[in-house]
Amino acid sequence: MRVNILEAKNNLSRLIKSAQAGEDVVIANRGEPVVRLVPVAVDKRKRGKGNGRAILEWLKAHPLPDYARRSEKEIEADIQEARNSWD
């Protein structure tokens, strides 16, 4: 599919969907092709649920030292104390 710049501007979402679906989308300026819309190749290893698992495994292998560990209640109390000091 070839469209001019104005048409591309007015229909960008539709053109992006077409390109993602594999259609050849070319944008022309005064009839001369200047740009081709193509989907970005995504590395599937960087997507999905696996990333969280890797982070948790790393955290288990590298625990915080005792002096840096605080409970949720301690953190909340510190936050509240800081907020109270703003008033």
C-alpha positions as CSV (number, residue, x, y, z in Angstrom):
1,M,0.0,0.0,0.0
2,R,1.3,3.5,-0.9
3,V,-0.1,6.6,0.8
4,N,0.9,10.3,0.7
5,I,2.1,12.1,3.8
6,L,-1.2,13.8,4.6
7,E,-3.1,10.5,4.3
8,A,-0.5,8.8,6.5
9,K,-0.8,11.6,9.1
10,N,-4.6,11.2,9.1
11,N,-4.6,7.4,9.2
12,L,-1.4,6.5,11.2
13,S,-3.0,4.0,13.5
14,R,-4.6,2.1,10.6
15,L,-1.3,2.1,8.8
16,I,0.6,0.8,11.8
17,K,-1.8,-2.0,12.2
18,S,-1.4,-2.9,8.5
19,A,2.4,-2.9,8.8
20,Q,2.2,-5.1,12.0
21,A,0.0,-7.5,10.0
22,G,2.7,-7.8,7.4
23,E,1.4,-5.5,4.7
24,D,3.9,-3.4,2.8
25,V,3.2,0.3,3.8
26,V,5.1,3.0,1.9
27,I,4.7,6.7,2.5
28,A,5.3,9.0,-0.4
29,N,6.1,12.7,-0.7
30,R,4.7,14.1,-4.0
31,G,4.5,10.7,-5.4
32,E,8.1,9.6,-4.5
33,P,8.4,6.9,-1.9
34,V,10.3,8.2,1.1
35,V,9.5,5.9,4.1
36,R,8.5,2.3,4.6
37,L,6.6,1.2,7.8
38,V,7.9,-2.1,9.1
39,P,7.2,-3.8,12.4
40,V,10.0,-3.8,15.0
41,A,11.5,-7.2,15.6
42,V,11.1,-8.0,19.3
43,D,13.5,-10.3,21.1
44,K,11.0,-12.7,22.8
45,R,13.5,-13.5,25.6
46,K,13.1,-9.9,26.8
47,R,9.3,-10.2,27.0
48,G,6.9,-12.1,29.1
49,K,6.7,-13.6,32.5
50,G,10.2,-14.9,32.7
51,N,11.8,-11.5,33.6
52,G,10.2,-11.4,37.0
53,R,11.4,-14.8,37.8
54,A,15.0,-13.9,36.9
55,I,14.8,-10.9,39.2
56,L,13.5,-13.0,42.1
57,E,16.2,-15.6,41.5
58,W,18.9,-12.8,41.5
59,L,17.5,-11.3,44.7
60,K,17.5,-14.7,46.4
61,A,21.2,-15.2,45.4
62,H,22.1,-11.7,46.6
63,P,20.2,-11.0,49.8
64,L,20.3,-7.6,51.5
65,P,22.6,-7.4,54.5
66,D,20.8,-7.5,57.9
67,Y,21.4,-3.8,58.5
68,A,19.5,-2.9,55.3
69,R,16.4,-5.1,56.0
70,R,13.3,-3.4,57.3
71,S,9.7,-4.6,57.7
72,E,6.8,-3.1,55.8
73,K,5.7,-1.5,59.1
74,E,9.1,0.1,59.6
75,I,9.1,1.5,56.1
76,E,5.5,2.8,56.5
77,A,6.4,4.5,59.8
78,D,9.4,6.2,58.3
79,I,7.3,7.5,55.4
80,Q,4.6,8.8,57.7
81,E,7.3,10.5,59.9
82,A,8.7,12.2,56.8
83,R,5.3,13.3,55.7
84,N,4.5,14.7,59.1
85,S,7.7,16.8,59.1
86,W,6.5,18.5,55.9
87,D,3.6,20.1,57.7
